[in-house]
Amino acid sequence: MEEIESKAIFGRRLKRFREESGYTQSILANILGVERSTYTYYETGKTTPAIFDLMRLCRQIGRASCR
């Protein structure tokens, strides 16, 4: 149960960071080389990106860490 909740929290934070940075899901999906639907899964907590992709996302949206 905690894992599901953690993924949901991560997804909400990722969405907030993306919106604050002015990116669309499509743009970030393109940067990561994934389908927009896959990126949507990140924000809805259905799945999480690989650590390498997470680091790339954080750099792209201007965060030292995705807290």
Steps between C-alpha positions, in 0.01 A plus 500: 500500500783742579655446157176598326468810718864594434448472124191720523685765701790491256259539208328802652833669568627424152185652350532811715867545406418452131218753509710753693774460239261554209553163331236275349493127553573455130816709514643316800402164354685593182809602698496163678426307183178348635139516389286774650281230653805360684578844636136532606545178700787668687273787604208275594720269705441190290872466444821690569785592269837331516749686720693626196181645352403647835833680522455630146148623585625684806772672298255591226245659730770682692492312829808377682274229638135418456397543862 
